[in-house]
Amino acid sequence: MEFPMDVFITLEKEDVDAKVAAINCYKTQKHRMFFSNDIVGDLARVRGKQIGHQYAECFELIRLIL
């Protein structure tokens, strides 16, 4: 499966921590892959390195309205 990485949004450590805390609120989802090995933080670091920042997220651009 291909995932186009069209848009990157830089994050701060606090943003990553908040996302992890939000995901951890869903106790019924603890068995899912994104709960193991700090994948949320790891992926944010990888995306950040791709654009020269510490943390980032990327998205596929579907529509841009200016």
PDBQT receptor file of N, H, CA, C and O in Angstrom, charges set to zero:
ATOM      1  N   MET A   1       0.842  -1.177   0.000  1.00  0.00    +0.000 N 
ATOM      2  CA  MET A   1       0.000   0.000   0.000  1.00  0.00    +0.000 C 
ATOM      3  C   MET A   1       0.887   1.240   0.000  1.00  0.00    +0.000 C 
ATOM      4  O   MET A   1       1.807   1.357   0.810  1.00  0.00    +0.000 OA
ATOM      5  N   GLU A   2       0.610   2.138  -0.892  1.00  0.00    +0.000 N 
ATOM      6  H   GLU A   2      -0.137   2.043  -1.550  1.00  0.00    +0.000 HD
ATOM      7  CA  GLU A   2       1.386   3.365  -1.003  1.00  0.00    +0.000 C 
ATOM      8  C   GLU A   2       0.742   4.477  -0.191  1.00  0.00    +0.000 C 
ATOM      9  O   GLU A   2      -0.481   4.617  -0.166  1.00  0.00    +0.000 OA
ATOM     10  N   PHE A   3       1.583   5.270   0.475  1.00  0.00    +0.000 N 
ATOM     11  H   PHE A   3       2.576   5.157   0.454  1.00  0.00    +0.000 HD
ATOM     12  CA  PHE A   3       1.088   6.405   1.251  1.00  0.00    +0.000 C 
ATOM     13  C   PHE A   3       1.812   7.656   0.779  1.00  0.00    +0.000 C 
ATOM     14  O   PHE A   3       2.961   7.885   1.157  1.00  0.00    +0.000 OA
ATOM     15  N   PRO A   4       1.157   8.468  -0.040  1.00  0.00    +0.000 N 
ATOM     16  CA  PRO A   4       1.797   9.708  -0.486  1.00  0.00    +0.000 C 
ATOM     17  C   PRO A   4       2.027  10.652   0.694  1.00  0.00    +0.000 C 
ATOM     18  O   PRO A   4       1.116  10.900   1.485  1.00  0.00    +0.000 OA
ATOM     19  N   MET A   5       3.234  11.170   0.806  1.00  0.00    +0.000 N 
ATOM     20  H   MET A   5       3.974  10.968   0.164  1.00  0.00    +0.000 HD
ATOM     21  CA  MET A   5       3.561  12.097   1.885  1.00  0.00    +0.000 C 
ATOM     22  C   MET A   5       3.653  13.499   1.288  1.00  0.00    +0.000 C 
ATOM     23  O   MET A   5       4.739  13.981   0.967  1.00  0.00    +0.000 OA
ATOM     24  N   ASP A   6       2.503  14.140   1.147  1.00  0.00    +0.000 N 
ATOM     25  H   ASP A   6       1.620  13.748   1.408  1.00  0.00    +0.000 HD
ATOM     26  CA  ASP A   6       2.424  15.427   0.472  1.00  0.00    +0.000 C 
ATOM     27  C   ASP A   6       2.632  16.609   1.412  1.00  0.00    +0.000 C 
ATOM     28  O   ASP A   6       3.240  17.609   1.029  1.00  0.00    +0.000 OA
ATOM     29  N   VAL A   7       2.135  16.501   2.631  1.00  0.00    +0.000 N 
ATOM     30  H   VAL A   7       1.641  15.689   2.943  1.00  0.00    +0.000 HD
ATOM     31  CA  VAL A   7       2.149  17.627   3.567  1.00  0.00    +0.000 C 
ATOM     32  C   VAL A   7       2.762  17.174   4.891  1.00  0.00    +0.000 C 
ATOM     33  O   VAL A   7       2.354  16.160   5.459  1.00  0.00    +0.000 OA
ATOM     34  N   PHE A   8       3.739  17.930   5.374  1.00  0.00    +0.000 N 
ATOM     35  H   PHE A   8       4.070  18.753   4.913  1.00  0.00    +0.000 HD
ATOM     36  CA  PHE A   8       4.352  17.663   6.666  1.00  0.00    +0.000 C 
ATOM     37  C   PHE A   8       3.999  18.796   7.621  1.00  0.00    +0.000 C 
ATOM     38  O   PHE A   8       4.044  19.969   7.248  1.00  0.00    +0.000 OA
ATOM     39  N   ILE A   9       3.650  18.446   8.840  1.00  0.00    +0.000 N 
ATOM     40  H   ILE A   9       3.613  17.494   9.143  1.00  0.00    +0.000 HD
ATOM     41  CA  ILE A   9       3.351  19.401   9.900  1.00  0.00    +0.000 C 
ATOM     42  C   ILE A   9       4.348  19.150  11.026  1.00  0.00    +0.000 C 
ATOM     43  O   ILE A   9       4.426  18.041  11.555  1.00  0.00    +0.000 OA
ATOM     44  N   THR A  10       5.109  20.179  11.391  1.00  0.00    +0.000 N 
ATOM     45  H   THR A  10       5.045  21.080  10.961  1.00  0.00    +0.000 HD
ATOM     46  CA  THR A  10       6.072  20.004  12.476  1.00  0.00    +0.000 C 
ATOM     47  C   THR A  10       5.339  19.926  13.814  1.00  0.00    +0.000 C 
ATOM     48  O   THR A  10       4.298  20.553  14.009  1.00  0.00    +0.000 OA
ATOM     49  N   LEU A  11       5.901  19.150  14.716  1.00  0.00    +0.000 N 
ATOM     50  H   LEU A  11       6.746  18.641  14.557  1.00  0.00    +0.000 HD
ATOM     51  CA  LEU A  11       5.344  18.957  16.050  1.00  0.00    +0.000 C 
ATOM     52  C   LEU A  11       6.401  19.279  17.096  1.00  0.00    +0.000 C 
ATOM     53  O   LEU A  11       7.599  19.270  16.813  1.00  0.00    +0.000 OA
ATOM     54  N   GLU A  12       5.948  19.558  18.283  1.00  0.00    +0.000 N 
ATOM     55  H   GLU A  12       4.975  19.566  18.513  1.00  0.00    +0.000 HD
ATOM     56  CA  GLU A  12       6.822  19.698  19.447  1.00  0.00    +0.000 C 
ATOM     57  C   GLU A  12       6.681  18.431  20.289  1.00  0.00    +0.000 C 
ATOM     58  O   GLU A  12       5.736  17.664  20.105  1.00  0.00    +0.000 OA
ATOM     59  N   LYS A  13       7.603  18.214  21.194  1.00  0.00    +0.000 N 
ATOM     60  H   LYS A  13       8.371  18.837  21.343  1.00  0.00    +0.000 HD
ATOM     61  CA  LYS A  13       7.552  17.040  22.088  1.00  0.00    +0.000 C 
ATOM     62  C   LYS A  13       6.226  16.983  22.833  1.00  0.00    +0.000 C 
ATOM     63  O   LYS A  13       5.668  15.906  23.043  1.00  0.00    +0.000 OA
ATOM     64  N   GLU A  14       5.728  18.146  23.230  1.00  0.00    +0.000 N 
ATOM     65  H   GLU A  14       6.181  19.021  23.059  1.00  0.00    +0.000 HD
ATOM     66  CA  GLU A  14       4.448  18.205  23.954  1.00  0.00    +0.000 C 
ATOM     67  C   GLU A  14       3.295  17.704  23.084  1.00  0.00    +0.000 C 
ATOM     68  O   GLU A  14       2.358  17.085  23.588  1.00  0.00    +0.000 OA
ATOM     69  N   ASP A  15       3.362  17.972  21.778  1.00  0.00    +0.000 N 
ATOM     70  H   ASP A  15       4.122  18.475  21.368  1.00  0.00    +0.000 HD
ATOM     71  CA  ASP A  15       2.316  17.490  20.861  1.00  0.00    +0.000 C 
ATOM     72  C   ASP A  15       2.328  15.968  20.779  1.00  0.00    +0.000 C 
ATOM     73  O   ASP A  15       1.279  15.325  20.810  1.00  0.00    +0.000 OA
ATOM     74  N   VAL A  16       3.521  15.404  20.674  1.00  0.00    +0.000 N 
ATOM     75  H   VAL A  16       4.374  15.927  20.648  1.00  0.00    +0.000 HD
ATOM     76  CA  VAL A  16       3.654  13.942  20.604  1.00  0.00    +0.000 C 
ATOM     77  C   VAL A  16       3.171  13.317  21.910  1.00  0.00    +0.000 C 
ATOM     78  O   VAL A  16       2.446  12.322  21.891  1.00  0.00    +0.000 OA
ATOM     79  N   ASP A  17       3.565  13.891  23.033  1.00  0.00    +0.000 N 
ATOM     80  H   ASP A  17       4.154  14.699  23.048  1.00  0.00    +0.000 HD
ATOM     81  CA  ASP A  17       3.123  13.382  24.331  1.00  0.00    +0.000 C 
ATOM     82  C   ASP A  17       1.604  13.450  24.466  1.00  0.00    +0.000 C 
ATOM     83  O   ASP A  17       0.983  12.530  24.999  1.00  0.00    +0.000 OA
ATOM     84  N   ALA A  18       1.008  14.538  23.985  1.00  0.00    +0.000 N 
ATOM     85  H   ALA A  18       1.513  15.286  23.553  1.00  0.00    +0.000 HD
ATOM     86  CA  ALA A  18      -0.452  14.690  24.055  1.00  0.00    +0.000 C 
ATOM     87  C   ALA A  18      -1.145  13.644  23.184  1.00  0.00    +0.000 C 
ATOM     88  O   ALA A  18      -2.185  13.107  23.565  1.00  0.00    +0.000 OA
ATOM     89  N   LYS A  19      -0.575  13.358  22.027  1.00  0.00    +0.000 N 
ATOM     90  H   LYS A  19       0.270  13.794  21.717  1.00  0.00    +0.000 HD
ATOM     91  CA  LYS A  19      -1.165  12.342  21.143  1.00  0.00    +0.000 C 
ATOM     92  C   LYS A  19      -1.090  10.960  21.785  1.00  0.00    +0.000 C 
ATOM     93  O   LYS A  19      -2.057  10.200  21.749  1.00  0.00    +0.000 OA
ATOM     94  N   VAL A  20       0.058  10.638  22.371  1.00  0.00    +0.000 N 
ATOM     95  H   VAL A  20       0.844  11.255  22.401  1.00  0.00    +0.000 HD
ATOM     96  CA  VAL A  20       0.206   9.354  23.061  1.00  0.00    +0.000 C 
ATOM     97  C   VAL A  20      -0.784   9.258  24.224  1.00  0.00    +0.000 C 
ATOM     98  O   VAL A  20      -1.414   8.218  24.415  1.00  0.00    +0.000 OA
ATOM     99  N   ALA A  21      -0.922  10.326  24.997  1.00  0.00    +0.000 N 
ATOM    100  H   ALA A  21      -0.410  11.171  24.842  1.00  0.00    +0.000 HD
ATOM    101  CA  ALA A  21      -1.867  10.333  26.122  1.00  0.00    +0.000 C 
ATOM    102  C   ALA A  21      -3.302  10.150  25.629  1.00  0.00    +0.000 C 
ATOM    103  O   ALA A  21      -4.088   9.434  26.249  1.00  0.00    +0.000 OA
ATOM    104  N   ALA A  22      -3.636  10.791  24.527  1.00  0.00    +0.000 N 
ATOM    105  H   ALA A  22      -2.998  11.373  24.023  1.00  0.00    +0.000 HD
ATOM    106  CA  ALA A  22      -4.997  10.661  23.981  1.00  0.00    +0.000 C 
ATOM    107  C   ALA A  22      -5.262   9.226  23.533  1.00  0.00    +0.000 C 
ATOM    108  O   ALA A  22      -6.326   8.673  23.810  1.00  0.00    +0.000 OA
ATOM    109  N   ILE A  23      -4.310   8.634  22.852  1.00  0.00    +0.000 N 
ATOM    110  H   ILE A  23      -3.446   9.084  22.626  1.00  0.00    +0.000 HD
ATOM    111  CA  ILE A  23      -4.471   7.245  22.396  1.00  0.00    +0.000 C 
ATOM    112  C   ILE A  23      -4.584   6.296  23.586  1.00  0.00    +0.000 C 
ATOM    113  O   ILE A  23      -5.347   5.331  23.544  1.00  0.00    +0.000 OA
ATOM    114  N   ASN A  24      -3.832   6.567  24.635  1.00  0.00    +0.000 N 
ATOM    115  H   ASN A  24      -3.212   7.351  24.669  1.00  0.00    +0.000 HD
ATOM    116  CA  ASN A  24      -3.871   5.708  25.819  1.00  0.00    +0.000 C 
ATOM    117  C   ASN A  24      -5.199   5.770  26.564  1.00  0.00    +0.000 C 
ATOM    118  O   ASN A  24      -5.458   4.935  27.431  1.00  0.00    +0.000 OA
ATOM    119  N   CYS A  25      -6.031   6.732  26.245  1.00  0.00    +0.000 N 
ATOM    120  H   CYS A  25      -5.821   7.410  25.541  1.00  0.00    +0.000 HD
ATOM    121  CA  CYS A  25      -7.365   6.807  26.853  1.00  0.00    +0.000 C 
ATOM    122  C   CYS A  25      -8.278   5.695  26.359  1.00  0.00    +0.000 C 
ATOM    123  O   CYS A  25      -9.274   5.375  27.008  1.00  0.00    +0.000 OA
ATOM    124  N   TYR A  26      -7.951   5.108  25.225  1.00  0.00    +0.000 N 
ATOM    125  H   TYR A  26      -7.142   5.368  24.698  1.00  0.00    +0.000 HD
ATOM    126  CA  TYR A  26      -8.776   4.067  24.634  1.00  0.00    +0.000 C 
ATOM    127  C   TYR A  26      -8.265   2.698  25.068  1.00  0.00    +0.000 C 
ATOM    128  O   TYR A  26      -7.530   2.039  24.332  1.00  0.00    +0.000 OA
ATOM    129  N   LYS A  27      -8.651   2.280  26.248  1.00  0.00    +0.000 N 
ATOM    130  H   LYS A  27      -9.248   2.815  26.846  1.00  0.00    +0.000 HD
ATOM    131  CA  LYS A  27      -8.158   1.022  26.833  1.00  0.00    +0.000 C 
ATOM    132  C   LYS A  27      -8.493  -0.195  25.977  1.00  0.00    +0.000 C 
ATOM    133  O   LYS A  27      -7.750  -1.176  25.973  1.00  0.00    +0.000 OA
ATOM    134  N   THR A  28      -9.609  -0.135  25.253  1.00  0.00    +0.000 N 
ATOM    135  H   THR A  28     -10.213   0.662  25.256  1.00  0.00    +0.000 HD
ATOM    136  CA  THR A  28     -10.012  -1.277  24.428  1.00  0.00    +0.000 C 
ATOM    137  C   THR A  28      -9.128  -1.431  23.200  1.00  0.00    +0.000 C 
ATOM    138  O   THR A  28      -9.220  -2.434  22.493  1.00  0.00    +0.000 OA
ATOM    139  N   GLN A  29      -8.275  -0.452  22.937  1.00  0.00    +0.000 N 
ATOM    140  H   GLN A  29      -8.200   0.363  23.511  1.00  0.00    +0.000 HD
ATOM    141  CA  GLN A  29      -7.407  -0.499  21.761  1.00  0.00    +0.000 C 
ATOM    142  C   GLN A  29      -5.968  -0.904  22.089  1.00  0.00    +0.000 C 
ATOM    143  O   GLN A  29      -5.099  -0.877  21.217  1.00  0.00    +0.000 OA
ATOM    144  N   LYS A  30      -5.721  -1.278  23.341  1.00  0.00    +0.000 N 
ATOM    145  H   LYS A  30      -6.427  -1.299  24.049  1.00  0.00    +0.000 HD
ATOM    146  CA  LYS A  30      -4.362  -1.597  23.788  1.00  0.00    +0.000 C 
ATOM    147  C   LYS A  30      -3.707  -2.737  22.993  1.00  0.00    +0.000 C 
ATOM    148  O   LYS A  30      -2.480  -2.822  22.942  1.00  0.00    +0.000 OA
ATOM    149  N   HIS A  31      -4.492  -3.593  22.387  1.00  0.00    +0.000 N 
ATOM    150  H   HIS A  31      -5.489  -3.525  22.428  1.00  0.00    +0.000 HD
ATOM    151  CA  HIS A  31      -3.937  -4.715  21.637  1.00  0.00    +0.000 C 
ATOM    152  C   HIS A  31      -3.454  -4.315  20.248  1.00  0.00    +0.000 C 
ATOM    153  O   HIS A  31      -2.802  -5.115  19.578  1.00  0.00    +0.000 OA
ATOM    154  N   ARG A  32      -3.750  -3.120  19.807  1.00  0.00    +0.000 N 
ATOM    155  H   ARG A  32      -4.280  -2.470  20.352  1.00  0.00    +0.000 HD
ATOM    156  CA  ARG A  32      -3.382  -2.679  18.458  1.00  0.00    +0.000 C 
ATOM    157  C   ARG A  32      -1.893  -2.350  18.346  1.00  0.00    +0.000 C 
ATOM    158  O   ARG A  32      -1.235  -2.036  19.338  1.00  0.00    +0.000 OA
ATOM    159  N   MET A  33      -1.381  -2.429  17.126  1.00  0.00    +0.000 N 
ATOM    160  H   MET A  33      -1.916  -2.684  16.320  1.00  0.00    +0.000 HD
ATOM    161  CA  MET A  33       0.038  -2.246  16.851  1.00  0.00    +0.000 C 
ATOM    162  C   MET A  33       0.574  -0.907  17.361  1.00  0.00    +0.000 C 
ATOM    163  O   MET A  33       1.695  -0.853  17.868  1.00  0.00    +0.000 OA
ATOM    164  N   PHE A  34      -0.199   0.167  17.238  1.00  0.00    +0.000 N 
ATOM    165  H   PHE A  34      -1.109   0.123  16.826  1.00  0.00    +0.000 HD
ATOM    166  CA  PHE A  34       0.341   1.480  17.589  1.00  0.00    +0.000 C 
ATOM    167  C   PHE A  34       0.545   1.686  19.076  1.00  0.00    +0.000 C 
ATOM    168  O   PHE A  34       1.010   2.747  19.494  1.00  0.00    +0.000 OA
ATOM    169  N   PHE A  35       0.204   0.689  19.887  1.00  0.00    +0.000 N 
ATOM    170  H   PHE A  35      -0.174  -0.173  19.548  1.00  0.00    +0.000 HD
ATOM    171  CA  PHE A  35       0.475   0.776  21.325  1.00  0.00    +0.000 C 
ATOM    172  C   PHE A  35       1.810   0.151  21.686  1.00  0.00    +0.000 C 
ATOM    173  O   PHE A  35       2.271   0.304  22.816  1.00  0.00    +0.000 OA
ATOM    174  N   SER A  36       2.436  -0.544  20.761  1.00  0.00    +0.000 N 
ATOM    175  H   SER A  36       2.061  -0.669  19.842  1.00  0.00    +0.000 HD
ATOM    176  CA  SER A  36       3.687  -1.218  21.106  1.00  0.00    +0.000 C 
ATOM    177  C   SER A  36       4.892  -0.400  20.652  1.00  0.00    +0.000 C 
ATOM    178  O   SER A  36       4.856   0.268  19.619  1.00  0.00    +0.000 OA
ATOM    179  N   ASN A  37       5.950  -0.464  21.438  1.00  0.00    +0.000 N 
ATOM    180  H   ASN A  37       5.979  -1.006  22.278  1.00  0.00    +0.000 HD
ATOM    181  CA  ASN A  37       7.240   0.127  21.102  1.00  0.00    +0.000 C 
ATOM    182  C   ASN A  37       7.176   1.620  20.795  1.00  0.00    +0.000 C 
ATOM    183  O   ASN A  37       7.951   2.111  19.973  1.00  0.00    +0.000 OA
ATOM    184  N   ASP A  38       6.290   2.329  21.422  1.00  0.00    +0.000 N 
ATOM    185  H   ASP A  38       5.661   1.930  22.089  1.00  0.00    +0.000 HD
ATOM    186  CA  ASP A  38       6.206   3.774  21.249  1.00  0.00    +0.000 C 
ATOM    187  C   ASP A  38       6.187   4.169  19.776  1.00  0.00    +0.000 C 
ATOM    188  O   ASP A  38       6.892   5.092  19.369  1.00  0.00    +0.000 OA
ATOM    189  N   ILE A  39       5.385   3.475  18.982  1.00  0.00    +0.000 N 
ATOM    190  H   ILE A  39       4.812   2.725  19.313  1.00  0.00    +0.000 HD
ATOM    191  CA  ILE A  39       5.369   3.711  17.544  1.00  0.00    +0.000 C 
ATOM    192  C   ILE A  39       4.906   5.131  17.195  1.00  0.00    +0.000 C 
ATOM    193  O   ILE A  39       5.321   5.672  16.170  1.00  0.00    +0.000 OA
ATOM    194  N   VAL A  40       4.066   5.735  18.018  1.00  0.00    +0.000 N 
ATOM    195  H   VAL A  40       3.730   5.295  18.851  1.00  0.00    +0.000 HD
ATOM    196  CA  VAL A  40       3.614   7.103  17.749  1.00  0.00    +0.000 C 
ATOM    197  C   VAL A  40       4.803   8.056  17.800  1.00  0.00    +0.000 C 
ATOM    198  O   VAL A  40       4.999   8.856  16.885  1.00  0.00    +0.000 OA
ATOM    199  N   GLY A  41       5.585   7.972  18.850  1.00  0.00    +0.000 N 
ATOM    200  H   GLY A  41       5.426   7.322  19.593  1.00  0.00    +0.000 HD
ATOM    201  CA  GLY A  41       6.768   8.819  18.980  1.00  0.00    +0.000 C 
ATOM    202  C   GLY A  41       7.831   8.478  17.955  1.00  0.00    +0.000 C 
ATOM    203  O   GLY A  41       8.464   9.371  17.391  1.00  0.00    +0.000 OA
ATOM    204  N   ASP A  42       8.032   7.186  17.708  1.00  0.00    +0.000 N 
ATOM    205  H   ASP A  42       7.518   6.461  18.166  1.00  0.00    +0.000 HD
ATOM    206  CA  ASP A  42       9.035   6.763  16.740  1.00  0.00    +0.000 C 
ATOM    207  C   ASP A  42       8.705   7.288  15.351  1.00  0.00    +0.000 C 
ATOM    208  O   ASP A  42       9.580   7.795  14.649  1.00  0.00    +0.000 OA
ATOM    209  N   LEU A  43       7.456   7.169  14.959  1.00  0.00    +0.000 N 
ATOM    210  H   LEU A  43       6.745   6.757  15.529  1.00  0.00    +0.000 HD
ATOM    211  CA  LEU A  43       7.047   7.641  13.640  1.00  0.00    +0.000 C 
ATOM    212  C   LEU A  43       7.153   9.161  13.544  1.00  0.00    +0.000 C 
ATOM    213  O   LEU A  43       7.543   9.683  12.500  1.00  0.00    +0.000 OA
ATOM    214  N   ALA A  44       6.816   9.872  14.606  1.00  0.00    +0.000 N 
ATOM    215  H   ALA A  44       6.499   9.448  15.454  1.00  0.00    +0.000 HD
ATOM    216  CA  ALA A  44       6.950  11.331  14.614  1.00  0.00    +0.000 C 
ATOM    217  C   ALA A  44       8.416  11.733  14.457  1.00  0.00    +0.000 C 
ATOM    218  O   ALA A  44       8.719  12.727  13.796  1.00  0.00    +0.000 OA
ATOM    219  N   ARG A  45       9.316  10.974  15.055  1.00  0.00    +0.000 N 
ATOM    220  H   ARG A  45       9.070  10.167  15.591  1.00  0.00    +0.000 HD
ATOM    221  CA  ARG A  45      10.741  11.268  14.914  1.00  0.00    +0.000 C 
ATOM    222  C   ARG A  45      11.222  10.991  13.479  1.00  0.00    +0.000 C 
ATOM    223  O   ARG A  45      11.983  11.779  12.916  1.00  0.00    +0.000 OA
ATOM    224  N   VAL A  46      10.780   9.880  12.899  1.00  0.00    +0.000 N 
ATOM    225  H   VAL A  46      10.162   9.241  13.357  1.00  0.00    +0.000 HD
ATOM    226  CA  VAL A  46      11.157   9.556  11.516  1.00  0.00    +0.000 C 
ATOM    227  C   VAL A  46      10.660  10.640  10.569  1.00  0.00    +0.000 C 
ATOM    228  O   VAL A  46      11.417  11.125   9.728  1.00  0.00    +0.000 OA
ATOM    229  N   ARG A  47       9.400  11.020  10.700  1.00  0.00    +0.000 N 
ATOM    230  H   ARG A  47       8.785  10.625  11.383  1.00  0.00    +0.000 HD
ATOM    231  CA  ARG A  47       8.837  12.072   9.837  1.00  0.00    +0.000 C 
ATOM    232  C   ARG A  47       9.578  13.391  10.044  1.00  0.00    +0.000 C 
ATOM    233  O   ARG A  47       9.814  14.129   9.087  1.00  0.00    +0.000 OA
ATOM    234  N   GLY A  48       9.938  13.683  11.270  1.00  0.00    +0.000 N 
ATOM    235  H   GLY A  48       9.746  13.084  12.047  1.00  0.00    +0.000 HD
ATOM    236  CA  GLY A  48      10.689  14.897  11.545  1.00  0.00    +0.000 C 
ATOM    237  C   GLY A  48      12.045  14.890  10.855  1.00  0.00    +0.000 C 
ATOM    238  O   GLY A  48      12.459  15.892  10.274  1.00  0.00    +0.000 OA
ATOM    239  N   LYS A  49      12.730  13.760  10.922  1.00  0.00    +0.000 N 
ATOM    240  H   LYS A  49      12.393  12.945  11.394  1.00  0.00    +0.000 HD
ATOM    241  CA  LYS A  49      14.041  13.661  10.282  1.00  0.00    +0.000 C 
ATOM    242  C   LYS A  49      13.941  13.844   8.773  1.00  0.00    +0.000 C 
ATOM    243  O   LYS A  49      14.868  14.353   8.143  1.00  0.00    +0.000 OA
ATOM    244  N   GLN A  50      12.821  13.431   8.194  1.00  0.00    +0.000 N 
ATOM    245  H   GLN A  50      12.068  13.017   8.705  1.00  0.00    +0.000 HD
ATOM    246  CA  GLN A  50      12.648  13.576   6.752  1.00  0.00    +0.000 C 
ATOM    247  C   GLN A  50      12.621  15.040   6.322  1.00  0.00    +0.000 C 
ATOM    248  O   GLN A  50      12.921  15.355   5.170  1.00  0.00    +0.000 OA
ATOM    249  N   ILE A  51      12.263  15.932   7.240  1.00  0.00    +0.000 N 
ATOM    250  H   ILE A  51      12.020  15.676   8.175  1.00  0.00    +0.000 HD
ATOM    251  CA  ILE A  51      12.184  17.354   6.879  1.00  0.00    +0.000 C 
ATOM    252  C   ILE A  51      13.117  18.220   7.715  1.00  0.00    +0.000 C 
ATOM    253  O   ILE A  51      13.025  19.447   7.667  1.00  0.00    +0.000 OA
ATOM    254  N   GLY A  52      14.004  17.607   8.473  1.00  0.00    +0.000 N 
ATOM    255  H   GLY A  52      14.079  16.610   8.512  1.00  0.00    +0.000 HD
ATOM    256  CA  GLY A  52      14.989  18.354   9.226  1.00  0.00    +0.000 C 
ATOM    257  C   GLY A  52      14.486  18.956  10.527  1.00  0.00    +0.000 C 
ATOM    258  O   GLY A  52      15.010  19.969  10.990  1.00  0.00    +0.000 OA
ATOM    259  N   HIS A  53      13.475  18.336  11.117  1.00  0.00    +0.000 N 
ATOM    260  H   HIS A  53      13.050  17.513  10.741  1.00  0.00    +0.000 HD
ATOM    261  CA  HIS A  53      12.953  18.766  12.419  1.00  0.00    +0.000 C 
ATOM    262  C   HIS A  53      12.988  17.585  13.373  1.00  0.00    +0.000 C 
ATOM    263  O   HIS A  53      13.230  16.449  12.964  1.00  0.00    +0.000 OA
ATOM    264  N   GLN A  54      12.745  17.860  14.644  1.00  0.00    +0.000 N 
ATOM    265  H   GLN A  54      12.548  18.782  14.977  1.00  0.00    +0.000 HD
ATOM    266  CA  GLN A  54      12.771  16.766  15.617  1.00  0.00    +0.000 C 
ATOM    267  C   GLN A  54      11.542  15.870  15.481  1.00  0.00    +0.000 C 
ATOM    268  O   GLN A  54      11.662  14.645  15.519  1.00  0.00    +0.000 OA
ATOM    269  N   TYR A  55      10.361  16.473  15.323  1.00  0.00    +0.000 N 
ATOM    270  H   TYR A  55      10.263  17.467  15.293  1.00  0.00    +0.000 HD
ATOM    271  CA  TYR A  55       9.114  15.708  15.222  1.00  0.00    +0.000 C 
ATOM    272  C   TYR A  55       8.237  16.292  14.110  1.00  0.00    +0.000 C 
ATOM    273  O   TYR A  55       8.248  17.498  13.864  1.00  0.00    +0.000 OA
ATOM    274  N   ALA A  56       7.481  15.417  13.446  1.00  0.00    +0.000 N 
ATOM    275  H   ALA A  56       7.473  14.437  13.647  1.00  0.00    +0.000 HD
ATOM    276  CA  ALA A  56       6.524  15.869  12.436  1.00  0.00    +0.000 C 
ATOM    277  C   ALA A  56       5.509  14.766  12.181  1.00  0.00    +0.000 C 
ATOM    278  O   ALA A  56       5.705  13.613  12.563  1.00  0.00    +0.000 OA
ATOM    279  N   GLU A  57       4.435  15.146  11.534  1.00  0.00    +0.000 N 
ATOM    280  H   GLU A  57       4.276  16.083  11.224  1.00  0.00    +0.000 HD
ATOM    281  CA  GLU A  57       3.461  14.195  10.998  1.00  0.00    +0.000 C 
ATOM    282  C   GLU A  57       3.336  14.493   9.519  1.00  0.00    +0.000 C 
ATOM    283  O   GLU A  57       3.602  15.614   9.087  1.00  0.00    +0.000 OA
ATOM    284  N   CYS A  58       2.934  13.503   8.739  1.00  0.00    +0.000 N 
ATOM    285  H   CYS A  58       2.718  12.592   9.090  1.00  0.00    +0.000 HD
ATOM    286  CA  CYS A  58       2.715  13.761   7.323  1.00  0.00    +0.000 C 
ATOM    287  C   CYS A  58       1.331  13.256   6.936  1.00  0.00    +0.000 C 
ATOM    288  O   CYS A  58       0.755  12.372   7.570  1.00  0.00    +0.000 OA
ATOM    289  N   PHE A  59       0.832  13.856   5.872  1.00  0.00    +0.000 N 
ATOM    290  H   PHE A  59       1.300  14.574   5.357  1.00  0.00    +0.000 HD
ATOM    291  CA  PHE A  59      -0.519  13.571   5.408  1.00  0.00    +0.000 C 
ATOM    292  C   PHE A  59      -0.549  13.524   3.891  1.00  0.00    +0.000 C 
ATOM    293  O   PHE A  59       0.282  14.136   3.221  1.00  0.00    +0.000 OA
ATOM    294  N   GLU A  60      -1.503  12.800   3.367  1.00  0.00    +0.000 N 
ATOM    295  H   GLU A  60      -2.178  12.302   3.911  1.00  0.00    +0.000 HD
ATOM    296  CA  GLU A  60      -1.771  12.836   1.936  1.00  0.00    +0.000 C 
ATOM    297  C   GLU A  60      -2.683  14.025   1.659  1.00  0.00    +0.000 C 
ATOM    298  O   GLU A  60      -3.718  14.180   2.307  1.00  0.00    +0.000 OA
ATOM    299  N   LEU A  61      -2.308  14.851   0.715  1.00  0.00    +0.000 N 
ATOM    300  H   LEU A  61      -1.467  14.726   0.188  1.00  0.00    +0.000 HD
ATOM    301  CA  LEU A  61      -3.126  16.003   0.360  1.00  0.00    +0.000 C 
ATOM    302  C   LEU A  61      -4.216  15.560  -0.603  1.00  0.00    +0.000 C 
ATOM    303  O   LEU A  61      -3.933  15.097  -1.708  1.00  0.00    +0.000 OA
ATOM    304  N   ILE A  62      -5.450  15.705  -0.179  1.00  0.00    +0.000 N 
ATOM    305  H   ILE A  62      -5.679  16.081   0.719  1.00  0.00    +0.000 HD
ATOM    306  CA  ILE A  62      -6.600  15.383  -1.019  1.00  0.00    +0.000 C 
ATOM    307  C   ILE A  62      -7.090  16.622  -1.752  1.00  0.00    +0.000 C 
ATOM    308  O   ILE A  62      -7.348  16.585  -2.955  1.00  0.00    +0.000 OA
ATOM    309  N   ARG A  63      -7.214  17.716  -1.016  1.00  0.00    +0.000 N 
ATOM    310  H   ARG A  63      -7.004  17.746  -0.039  1.00  0.00    +0.000 HD
ATOM    311  CA  ARG A  63      -7.717  18.963  -1.585  1.00  0.00    +0.000 C 
ATOM    312  C   ARG A  63      -7.123  20.124  -0.805  1.00  0.00    +0.000 C 
ATOM    313  O   ARG A  63      -7.094  20.099   0.425  1.00  0.00    +0.000 OA
ATOM    314  N   LEU A  64      -6.653  21.134  -1.511  1.00  0.00    +0.000 N 
ATOM    315  H   LEU A  64      -6.677  21.154  -2.510  1.00  0.00    +0.000 HD
ATOM    316  CA  LEU A  64      -6.129  22.336  -0.897  1.00  0.00    +0.000 C 
ATOM    317  C   LEU A  64      -7.006  23.498  -1.325  1.00  0.00    +0.000 C 
ATOM    318  O   LEU A  64      -7.137  23.784  -2.516  1.00  0.00    +0.000 OA
ATOM    319  N   ILE A  65      -7.601  24.161  -0.357  1.00  0.00    +0.000 N 
ATOM    320  H   ILE A  65      -7.495  23.929   0.610  1.00  0.00    +0.000 HD
ATOM    321  CA  ILE A  65      -8.463  25.308  -0.632  1.00  0.00    +0.000 C 
ATOM    322  C   ILE A  65      -7.814  26.522  -0.013  1.00  0.00    +0.000 C 
ATOM    323  O   ILE A  65      -7.615  26.567   1.201  1.00  0.00    +0.000 OA
ATOM    324  N   LEU A  66      -7.489  27.484  -0.805  1.00  0.00    +0.000 N 
ATOM    325  H   LEU A  66      -7.651  27.448  -1.791  1.00  0.00    +0.000 HD
ATOM    326  CA  LEU A  66      -6.852  28.708  -0.314  1.00  0.00    +0.000 C 
ATOM    327  C   LEU A  66      -7.804  29.888  -0.393  1.00  0.00    +0.000 C 
ATOM    328  O   LEU A  66      -7.437  31.003  -0.021  1.00  0.00    +0.000 OA
TER     329      LEU A  66
